[in-house]
Amino acid sequence: MKTLLRNALITNEGRTFRGSIVIEGAIISHVIEGALPADARMEADEVIDCSGLRLLPGCIDDQVHFREPGLTHKANIASESRSAIAGGVTSFMDMPNTNPPTTTRERLLEKRQIAADTAWGNYGFFFGGTNDNIAEIKRIDRTLVPGLKLFLGSSTGNMLVDNQETLERIFGECDLLIATHCEKEEIICANKRHYQAQHGNDMDVHFHPLIRSEEACYRSSAEAVELAERMNARLHILHLSTAKELGLFRNDIPTEQKHITSEVCVHHLWFTDADYDRFGNRIKWNPAIKKMTDRDALRAGVRDGRIDIIATDHAPHLLREKEGSCLHAASGGPLLQHSLLALFELMQQGVFTVEEIVNKTAHLPATLFAIHKRGYIRKGYYADVVLVDPSKPLTVSADNILSHCGWSPFEGFTFGHSIAYTFVNGCKAYADGKLAEQRPTVQPLLFNS
């Protein structure tokens, strides 16, 4: 199949220009600058007039929780990758805190097979570190995984790694990128005891950022950075949530030269603790959403280069699991379907440019994880692209949410843009508000060693 996407507004590698691309099979065969005549077909089997649409490389999300295996009442790889495609996310990297967790080579291969059989996007799976699986870590082929995930604070799945000797060995002996969830467990536990003594167990979500506090995040991140620097390890800290943590990261060298990198998630760029009044537990995440000053500092960190990647931490739960006190309500929520639209909304508000959005959601994830031939609109690269329509708003409602959990923190909100098309490996997977009748041809992400 040869497809011509004609006369779009293309954003790629720091530039926005009028142009067209030709897709042959799974690959981009031509990138053409300038307007094409109305009758130009380039001998294509299908020509799509993209006038008025923005054409971007498909988003690569380095942190999702698709809940399979073992937690499929919440979500599964098929359902959540469909929601990703509807949101312009063409590749995902899933986390290991499933049931059973992805902490052996056999379980990693099992998840890859599930994705090969059911996923709608290109897939990668983090390997999980525990207090006692360093031998398994050393068995992993670096080209098959984006890295090793360590929970340095307890969260969904109870995979806390808190043995200092183990951490020293992992940071000193592991040749994988180490991606960390950083919250200091001792501080969280002390804060919990303090507020329980004052208010009992029936605390609402406003106490969540007080228990999982700024200091809990900063101390854990600072300790991870110190350990990585001392052991010369490759460290990537996930879902920053505080202004204070930004001082741990550099912006004077490009991402590909950094040994310590960082990520922020859409909910920490969008919401603040003032939003708990309206949304309650629906915006309860670990780490917690914190103050407006934190949100504004994180936005600045995206712009000035201290933050390398924007992702989602897409983590569906059923709404009934989100009920109760802040001590018992599940942490996490679905974001994939609307993450790119939320960033375009921030662009409309003047927070980010479209070039910054593309850089942080496609280019730098591909660069940081050394993903083979994805993340850019280049001749010879895989044709993972999204077309965004700035003239067609989208109101989020229960009947257009594709995540298995059936809800979104954006429900009722009208975005000024919508996703017009999503292509995965050259396959038109989403168009005109609908998924394709057949699953696109997907591939495992290949991580260059």
N, C-alpha and C positions, 0 to 999 in steps of 0.2 A: 504494500500500500504506500502510495506517495501522496502526501498532503501538503498543500500550500496554505500557510496562515499569512494572509496578505494585509499589508498596510495597518499594522498595529503600532502602538506607542510602546517601544521596547525599552525596558530598563535592565542593564547588564553592565557589570564591572565599572560602576560609578558614573555611567552615562545613561541618558534617556534620549532616544531618537526614533524617528519614524522609520519603520522597516518591515521586513517580512522574513519568515523562515520557511525552509522546505524540510519536511520530515520524510525520510525513506526508511521504511521498516521501523526499527526502534531508535534510529539515529538521526540527529540533525545533520543534513547534508549541505545546506547553504544558509548563511545569514546575510541578508541583503539590506543595505542601508538605502534610504530614500523611498519615495512613493513608487509603486508599480502601477502601470496603466490598468484601467478597469478590465481590459480583456486579457491581461497576462495570466497564463495558467501554468507555465513552467512544466507542461506535460504531466500535470498532477492528476491523480484519480479523484481527489476531492479538493476543492478550493473554498476556504472560509474567509469571507470578508470581515476583517477585524477592525475596520474603521471605528474609532471611538473607544476601542478596548485597550487596556494595558496588558502587555505580554511580559511575563516574568518567569524566571526559572522556578520550578516547583519547590515549595518549602521542604526543608529537611528538619524534622523535629527530633532532637537528640534525647528527649526524655518523655516517654509515655508509659502508661500502665494499662495494658490491654486485658489483664486479669485471667489469661488462659495460659496454663491449665489451672483447674481447681476452684476458680472464683467466677465461673461463667454465668452465674445468676446476675452478676453485675454487668458483664461485658465479655466480649471475646474478640479474637483477632479479626474475624470477618466483619463484625458489626462496627468496630472502632476504626478499622482501616477504611470502611465505606464512608464514615463520617469525616475522616481525614481527607479523602478524595473530594468530597463535597466542599471542603474548605480550602482546597488548593495545596494540601500537604501530600506530596507524592512519595516521600520516604520517611520511615520512622525507625527509632531505636527504642526497643522495649526493655523495661527494667526487670530484674530477676526475682522480685518479691511476690512470686505466685505460689501455688500450692500443688505440688512441691516446688520449692525454690530452685532457680537455675544455678545450682552450685556444683554440678558435675558435668562432665563432657557429654554424657548420655542424655541428660535432661536438656542441655543446650541443643543437641541434634534433634531431639523430639520436638522442641518448639520451632526449630527451623522447618521441620517437615510439616507441622500444622500450618505455618505461614505459606509454605510452597503450595499447599492444597487449598487455602482459603483466603489469603490476604489479597487486598485490592491495591496495595502500594508496595514499594520495595522495602525490604525489611532487614533489620539488624537486631541482635539481642545482646545486651550486656551480660557478662558473667558475674555471678554474685560471690563476694568474699564473705567468709565467716571466720569465727575464731579458730577453726580447725580444718580448713580445706586448702592450705597452701600447696599441698602436693597436686591437687586438682588444678589449681590456678596455673601451675607450671606446665600442665599438659596442653593448655589451650593454644591453638593456632592463631597467631595475631591477626591474620588476614580475615578470620571469620567473625571477629567481635570488635565493636568499637572500643571496648575497654573493660575494666573491672569496676564494678559498683560496690562501694563500701557505705554502709549506714553507720555514721558516727553519732547518730542520735536515733532513738527508737522511733519507728513509724509503722505504717501498715505492713504486716508480714513478719515482724519481730526478728529482723536480721541484724540486730545491733552487734557491731564489732567493737568490743571494749577492752580487749586484752592488749596491753601495751607492748608486750613482747611480740605478739602476732603482728601488730601494726608496724613495728620496726622491721620485721622480716618481710612483710608485704612491700613496704615502701623501699626497702633496700634490695630485694631480690626479684621483684616482679618487673618484667620488661613491657607490661601493658600500660596504657593510659589508665590512671586511677581517677574515677569520678566519684565524688563524695557528697553525701547528704550530711551537712554539718550543723549539728545542734548539740551542745554540751549536756550530756545526760544528767550529770550531778547537779547542774544549775536548774534544769527543768524540774527535777525531783524536789529540790529545796524550795523552789517557787511554788510548786504544787502543795507542799506541806504548809507553807506560809499562808496561802490563800484559803486552803481548806480549814485551817484553824480559825480564820476570821469569818468565813462565809459558808462553811459546810461543803457538801458535795454537789449541791444543786446550783452550780455557777453557770451563767449564760456565756455566750461566745465572746463577750467583751473581755473576759478574763483570759482567753486563749493567748493573745499576744503578750499578756503579762506573765503567764506561765512559761511559754516558749518565747522568751524575751530577747531583746537586742543583745544582751550580754551572752546569753546561751549560744546565739548564732556566731557572734564575733569570736568568742573564746575558742569554739570548735574550729572555725575557719582559720584562725591564727595558728592554732596548733597544727592543723593539717599543712599549712604553708611552711611552717618551721620544719616539720618533718620532711616534707618534700625537698626543701632547699638543702637540708642536711644530708639527705640520702640521694640527692640528684634524681628524684623521681619525677615523672610526668604527671602533673596534677590538674584536674579540671573540677572546680567547685560548682555544684549545681544550685539552682534556684536561690540566688542571693535575695535577701529581703530587707537589709538594713543599709543605711548610709555609712555606718561605721566600717563595714566590711570592705567598702570600696578602696580604702587606703592600703589594702593588702595587694593590690593589683597594679600592673604597669600599663602605661599607654604611650610609652616612648619608643616602642619597637612594634613591628607588625605581629599579628597573631601567630604566623608560622614560625616565628623565632622565639616565642614564649615557651617556657617550661611550666608555667602556672597560668591557667586560663579560667574564665568564669562564664556563667550563664545567668540570665534572668528570665522569669516567666511572665506571660502576659498578665496574669492576675495581679502580680506585684507592680506592674506598670499601669494598671487600670484602677484598681480599688484601693481604698484606705480604710483605717479602722472606723472612720465615720460611717462607712457603708454597712457595718454590722447591724445598725438599727433597722435598716431596710431588708437586708438579705439574710441575716442571721447565720445559721450553720451552713447555708448554701455556699458561703465563701470562706468556710473553715478549711484551711490548708496547713500542712506542715512543710516548711516554716510558715508561721502565721503572717497574714497581712498586717502591716504595722502603720505607722503614722504617715501623714501626707508629706512630711519632710523626708521620710525614707523613700516614698514613691518618687518624689521629685528628684532626689539624688540618684536613684536608679536610672531614671530617664536620662539624666545628665551623663551617667556612666556609659550608657549605650552610645550617646553622641560623641563622647570624648575618647572612646576606645578602651576604657578599663573593663568594660563588659564586652565579651566576644560574641555571644550567641543569645538570641531570643528563642525560647521554646515554650512549652505549655505545662509540663507535668500533668498531662491529661490523665485523670485518675477517677473513673466513674464509680459511684456508689448509688444504690437505690435510695430514693428520698426517705424511706422509712429508716434507713441506716444513718441518715443525717440528723435524726431527731434526738432530743435529750440534752443533757448538760454538756458543757464544753469538755468534760472529762470522758464522756461516753460517745458523743456523736462522731461519726467517721470523718476523717480528714481527707479532702480531695474532691475533685469534681471534673465534669467534662468540659473541654475547651477547644478541642481540635477543629471542630466544624466552623468555628467563628474566630479563631485566633488571628488569621490574616486580615479579616474584615475589621477586627478591633484595632489592629495596627494601622490600617488605612483610615479608620476614624480618628486616631491620634495624629496621623498625617494631616488630615483636614483641619485639626485644631492647631497645627503648627508645631507639634511636639517632635515629630520625626519627618525626614524626607523619604520619598519613595526609594531613593538610592540607599539610604541607611537601612530601611526595612529589608530590601533584597540582600544587602550585604550580611545582615545578622541572621536572616532566616534561611539563606541558601548558600551564598558564597563561603562564608566563614565556617558553617558546619561542615561543608565539604572539605575545606582546607584543614580545619582543626583535626578532623578524624581521618584525613587522607583518604577520602572516598573516591573510588575510581570513576572518572568521567561523569560526574554528576555535580549539580549545584551551579552550573554556568550555562549560558546560551552560547555554545561554541560548536563549530563544525567538528563532527566526529564524536561529540558527546551524546549521551542518551537523551532522548526527547522527552524529558520530564518538564512540562511547562504548564503554566496556569494563565488564563486570560480573565482579567477583572473588568467588570462593567461599572464605570463611575456614574452612569445615568439611570441605573436600575436599583433602587433601594431594596433592602431585605429586612422584613420584620420577623424576628425569631419567635416561633410559636411551637406548641407541642406537636402539631401535625407536620412540621418540616425538620424536626430534630431526628437525626439518624443514629445517635449513640443509643446503645441498648438500654441504658438507664432511663431514657425518655424525658430528661429535663436539662436545663441549662441555666447558669446564673445570668445569662443574657436574655432570657425569655421575656418577651414584651418589648425589647429594645429594637429600634429600627436603625440599621446600619445604612450609611449613604451609598455603599457599594455592594455588589454581589459577585459571586463567582459565575462567570459565563461558561467557561470550558476548563477541564483539567485533562491533560494528556499524560499517560504513564507509559514509558518506553514506546512512544509513538501511538499508543492506543487511546482513542477518545473515550475516556472512562466516565466523564461527567459533562453534560451539556443541557442548557435550557432548564436548569433546576431538577434534572433527573440523572440518576446513574444509568450507565449503559446496561443493556440487557445481559451482556456477558462480562464476566470478570476480565480485566485486562491481563495481558501477559506481564507478570511481575518477576523480579529477580532479587536474590539476596544481595545486599550491599557488600562490595568488596573493599576491604580496608587495606591499603597499600602499607606494607611493613616499612 
